[in-house]
Amino acid sequence: APQQTEPVLYGTGDCSPTSQCRLCEGDCDRDGDCTGNLVCFMRTDFESVPGCSGGGINGKDYCYDSSFSNIFANSLQANADCTISQPCDRCQCDCTQDADCKGNLVCFRRTSGEPVPGCVSGGGGDIEQANYCHEPLEVGPVSFIPGDLTVNENGLLLSTGLTARIIARYGDPVTYDTGGQSAIPFHKDPDAAAVFETTDGGWIYVSNSEDVPGGVGAIRFNSNGEVIDYRMVATNSTDNCGGGKMWWNIWLTCEEKIGGYVHEVDPWGIKPERIVPLMGSGRLESAAYYRPTQGTPTFYVTEDIEDGALRRFTPDGLAVATANMRNDFSDLLHSNATGTATLEFLKLNSQTSNSGTFSWTQDLSAAKEDARQYYSFSEGIDIARGVIYVTAKKPKKLLILDIERGTWELTSTESGAFNKQPDQVRFILGDNAQEDVLFFCEDGGENSGVHGRDAQGNFYNVLNGKYDTETSGLAFSPDNTRMYVSYQENPGLVFEVKRRDGYPFAGTRLDIKYSRVKS
């Protein structure tokens, strides 16, 4: 399970208008008992308090930030022990048998932090090794065979066991599954994307527009996976290519143009779009972050030019401390009050032509030379289990950086799976590292598609398309049962892909048909 970094519930005294409580402090009875804009979260048991960790005292009420959106309708919840006489509801723990769960719910037994079917992981209610009640999976035998391209559907050639539908087309209003359509047409040249959970159990799919003018659009889904809304949530940026999802529910969109910047975007479209000058400028592509259990988070941005060096941004020390204390990260990438924010570039210290150690430097010339030699035209980036993965499209390489060990290696992506260069990447984590899958999009070419790489380094096709353009916008629904991918041009489409057997893409699959690596 993700490490709990939220403030811990505390306090046993009474809060009042004259003695107001702070974030995650109790016991309050009304909003006026809380300081500032905090409000009182009323409980009858051990319900999770948004933005706070721990269970606190049974039935006590605590002050919290109502704008904090890291708890959802189906978030994992820490509860008292579930029993036959006091069964738990959906996504609550801790059960030992199915009879400990209400109605037809069943007990999901975990050995570590495995995802619970139908529940959102993370937050204070996600307790490692705790067992949670969930709705039984309505699935049959496994039928998904990655790499066995046998299904023709909506212009895609899909692996056996997949199905796909078109949810958006450039120039047309987005049709809502619940009736009606969007007031504006879907944006041109859909590119990088991400999914953000909503408090009603649904999610938002944000999608860049690599056009002039560009911006970011947002398709909203309800808890049943039905499209219910589309709107533009950012319009003050252009050539929006790649980006990255941040843990405080913000999308970083990158301008791939001379002098382009990283922009901070609210997927809900409520907060204004903000430029992030501290991350520098350039033909910027994609962004990601590394947030250790202890220590300072760091942020990484790729640049899609021949000598585009991977950059690392380390926030100002006071900004980090303030953000952690307030549980408000809105100024983390913007404040440099003590002047300790740094922008550095990757320096590869080669021991062989494909591996070695690495460091970070402000010598941009040296870093550019390494980029030109080893990972030119870098595009997609993702970080999982403390390891950075960067696609270098021209040499068709995957650059792998182990942050804690300080080592790097290059592996080829030039396999039968790829017609053109690899582009964006997205990780799906399995129950353990041996089940992790890294998914790739493809930067242009006839029959471009989505491809996978397993923990053993084998590649396989997930799907191909008849469209002569790049695939992009790769993202997954919160429960990993729906894959979203776009074909950028002619005409500009967004697809939703699902497994017919109902399992998530990180789940069980039949034999995989791998593509042979050429080099």
Secondary structure in CASP SS format (residue, H / E / C, confidence):
PFRMAT SS
TARGET T0000
AUTHOR 0000-0000-0000
METHOD secondary structure of the structure
MODEL  1
A C 1.00
P C 1.00
Q C 1.00
Q C 1.00
T C 1.00
E C 1.00
P C 1.00
V E 1.00
L C 1.00
Y E 1.00
G C 1.00
T C 1.00
G C 1.00
D C 1.00
C C 1.00
S E 1.00
P C 1.00
T C 1.00
S E 1.00
Q C 1.00
C E 1.00
R C 1.00
L C 1.00
C C 1.00
E E 1.00
G E 1.00
D C 1.00
C C 1.00
D C 1.00
R C 1.00
D H 1.00
G H 1.00
D H 1.00
C E 1.00
T C 1.00
G C 1.00
N C 1.00
L C 1.00
V E 1.00
C E 1.00
F E 1.00
M C 1.00
R C 1.00
T C 1.00
D C 1.00
F C 1.00
E C 1.00
S C 1.00
V C 1.00
P C 1.00
G C 1.00
C C 1.00
S E 1.00
G C 1.00
G C 1.00
G C 1.00
I C 1.00
N C 1.00
G C 1.00
K C 1.00
D C 1.00
Y E 1.00
C E 1.00
Y E 1.00
D C 1.00
S C 1.00
S C 1.00
F C 1.00
S C 1.00
N C 1.00
I C 1.00
F C 1.00
A C 1.00
N C 1.00
S E 1.00
L C 1.00
Q E 1.00
A E 1.00
N C 1.00
A C 1.00
D C 1.00
C C 1.00
T C 1.00
I C 1.00
S C 1.00
Q C 1.00
P C 1.00
C E 1.00
D C 1.00
R C 1.00
C C 1.00
Q E 1.00
C E 1.00
D C 1.00
C C 1.00
T C 1.00
Q C 1.00
D H 1.00
A H 1.00
D H 1.00
C E 1.00
K C 1.00
G C 1.00
N C 1.00
L C 1.00
V E 1.00
C E 1.00
F E 1.00
R C 1.00
R C 1.00
T C 1.00
S C 1.00
G C 1.00
E C 1.00
P C 1.00
V C 1.00
P C 1.00
G C 1.00
C C 1.00
V E 1.00
S C 1.00
G C 1.00
G C 1.00
G C 1.00
G C 1.00
D C 1.00
I C 1.00
E C 1.00
Q C 1.00
A C 1.00
N C 1.00
Y E 1.00
C E 1.00
H E 1.00
E C 1.00
P C 1.00
L C 1.00
E C 1.00
V C 1.00
G C 1.00
P C 1.00
V C 1.00
S C 1.00
F C 1.00
I E 1.00
P E 1.00
G E 1.00
D E 1.00
L E 1.00
T E 1.00
V E 1.00
N E 1.00
E E 1.00
N C 1.00
G C 1.00
L E 1.00
L E 1.00
L E 1.00
S E 1.00
T E 1.00
G C 1.00
L E 1.00
T E 1.00
A E 1.00
R E 1.00
I E 1.00
I E 1.00
A E 1.00
R E 1.00
Y E 1.00
G C 1.00
D C 1.00
P E 1.00
V E 1.00
T E 1.00
Y C 1.00
D C 1.00
T C 1.00
G C 1.00
G C 1.00
Q E 1.00
S E 1.00
A E 1.00
I E 1.00
P E 1.00
F E 1.00
H C 1.00
K C 1.00
D C 1.00
P E 1.00
D E 1.00
A E 1.00
A E 1.00
A E 1.00
V E 1.00
F E 1.00
E E 1.00
T C 1.00
T C 1.00
D C 1.00
G C 1.00
G C 1.00
W E 1.00
I E 1.00
Y E 1.00
V E 1.00
S E 1.00
N E 1.00
S E 1.00
E C 1.00
D C 1.00
V C 1.00
P C 1.00
G C 1.00
G C 1.00
V E 1.00
G E 1.00
A E 1.00
I E 1.00
R E 1.00
F E 1.00
N C 1.00
S C 1.00
N C 1.00
G C 1.00
E C 1.00
V E 1.00
I E 1.00
D E 1.00
Y E 1.00
R E 1.00
M E 1.00
V E 1.00
A E 1.00
T C 1.00
N C 1.00
S C 1.00
T C 1.00
D C 1.00
N E 1.00
C E 1.00
G E 1.00
G E 1.00
G E 1.00
K E 1.00
M E 1.00
W C 1.00
W C 1.00
N C 1.00
I E 1.00
W E 1.00
L E 1.00
T E 1.00
C E 1.00
E E 1.00
E E 1.00
K E 1.00
I E 1.00
G E 1.00
G E 1.00
Y C 1.00
V E 1.00
H E 1.00
E E 1.00
V E 1.00
D C 1.00
P C 1.00
W C 1.00
G C 1.00
I C 1.00
K C 1.00
P C 1.00
E C 1.00
R E 1.00
I E 1.00
V C 1.00
P H 1.00
L H 1.00
M H 1.00
G C 1.00
S C 1.00
G E 1.00
R E 1.00
L E 1.00
E E 1.00
S E 1.00
A E 1.00
A E 1.00
Y E 1.00
Y E 1.00
R C 1.00
P C 1.00
T C 1.00
Q C 1.00
G C 1.00
T C 1.00
P C 1.00
T E 1.00
F E 1.00
Y E 1.00
V E 1.00
T E 1.00
E E 1.00
D C 1.00
I C 1.00
E C 1.00
D C 1.00
G C 1.00
A C 1.00
L C 1.00
R E 1.00
R E 1.00
F E 1.00
T E 1.00
P C 1.00
D C 1.00
G H 1.00
L H 1.00
A H 1.00
V H 1.00
A H 1.00
T H 1.00
A H 1.00
N H 1.00
M H 1.00
R H 1.00
N C 1.00
D C 1.00
F C 1.00
S C 1.00
D C 1.00
L C 1.00
L C 1.00
H C 1.00
S C 1.00
N C 1.00
A C 1.00
T C 1.00
G C 1.00
T C 1.00
A C 1.00
T E 1.00
L E 1.00
E E 1.00
F E 1.00
L E 1.00
K E 1.00
L E 1.00
N E 1.00
S E 1.00
Q E 1.00
T E 1.00
S C 1.00
N C 1.00
S E 1.00
G E 1.00
T E 1.00
F E 1.00
S E 1.00
W E 1.00
T E 1.00
Q C 1.00
D C 1.00
L H 1.00
S H 1.00
A H 1.00
A H 1.00
K H 1.00
E H 1.00
D H 1.00
A H 1.00
R H 1.00
Q H 1.00
Y H 1.00
Y C 1.00
S C 1.00
F C 1.00
S E 1.00
E E 1.00
G E 1.00
I E 1.00
D E 1.00
I E 1.00
A E 1.00
R C 1.00
G C 1.00
V E 1.00
I E 1.00
Y E 1.00
V E 1.00
T E 1.00
A E 1.00
K C 1.00
K C 1.00
P C 1.00
K C 1.00
K E 1.00
L E 1.00
L E 1.00
I E 1.00
L E 1.00
D E 1.00
I C 1.00
E C 1.00
R C 1.00
G C 1.00
T E 1.00
W E 1.00
E E 1.00
L E 1.00
T E 1.00
S E 1.00
T C 1.00
E C 1.00
S E 1.00
G C 1.00
A C 1.00
F C 1.00
N C 1.00
K C 1.00
Q E 1.00
P E 1.00
D E 1.00
Q E 1.00
V E 1.00
R E 1.00
F E 1.00
I E 1.00
L C 1.00
G C 1.00
D C 1.00
N C 1.00
A H 1.00
Q H 1.00
E H 1.00
D C 1.00
V E 1.00
L E 1.00
F E 1.00
F E 1.00
C E 1.00
E E 1.00
D E 1.00
G C 1.00
G C 1.00
E C 1.00
N C 1.00
S C 1.00
G E 1.00
V E 1.00
H E 1.00
G E 1.00
R E 1.00
D E 1.00
A C 1.00
Q C 1.00
G C 1.00
N C 1.00
F E 1.00
Y E 1.00
N E 1.00
V E 1.00
L E 1.00
N E 1.00
G E 1.00
K C 1.00
Y C 1.00
D C 1.00
T C 1.00
E C 1.00
T E 1.00
S E 1.00
G E 1.00
L E 1.00
A E 1.00
F E 1.00
S C 1.00
P C 1.00
D C 1.00
N C 1.00
T C 1.00
R E 1.00
M E 1.00
Y E 1.00
V E 1.00
S E 1.00
Y E 1.00
Q C 1.00
E C 1.00
N C 1.00
P C 1.00
G C 1.00
L E 1.00
V E 1.00
F E 1.00
E E 1.00
V E 1.00
K E 1.00
R E 1.00
R C 1.00
D C 1.00
G C 1.00
Y C 1.00
P C 1.00
F C 1.00
A C 1.00
G C 1.00
T C 1.00
R C 1.00
L C 1.00
D C 1.00
I C 1.00
K C 1.00
Y C 1.00
S E 1.00
R C 1.00
V E 1.00
K C 1.00
S C 1.00
END
